[in-house]
Amino acid sequence: MKIIYLIIGIISLGIGIVGVILPVLPTTPFMLLTSFCLLKSSDRLNDRFQRTKFYEEHVKSFKENRGMTMKAKMSILIPVSIMLLTMFVLIDSSIMRGIIVVLLTVKIIVFSRMKTIK
């Protein structure tokens, strides 16, 4: 079972790192999944992950305080919203536009309910 957690942890770490570059992918959930999986697979790997810059920037405050700073929220919300709105304008498919509206709505609801820390 530890091998499965390790594989999932490595995959989610990779996706989280890509999410730092591409605003479409949410970084924090994948880093939280990485932390969980590495904790289950190996204490040594988990300790090593928790000392990384990615963990410090994207996971630590959320994990410790169960919330994000307003700056962190805006650094996620603004680029993702711009990208989704751009896709909404450029795509002619009504199904895809509906999916984009649902994504925007869910994103706004999740971030508005999330605790804002100082």
Sequence and secondary structure as in RCSB ss.txt:
>XXXX:A:sequence
MKIIYLIIGIISLGIGIVGVILPVLPTTPFMLLTSFCLLKSSDRLNDRFQRTKFYEEHVKSFKENRGMTMKAKMS
ILIPVSIMLLTMFVLIDSSIMRGIIVVLLTVKIIVFSRMKTIK
>XXXX:A:secstr
 HHHHHHHHHHHHHHHHHHHH TTS HHHHHHHHHHHHHHH HHHHHHHHTSHHHHHHTHHHHHHSEEEHHHHHH
HHHHHHHHHHHHHHH   HHHHHHHHHHHHHHHHHHHHSEEE 
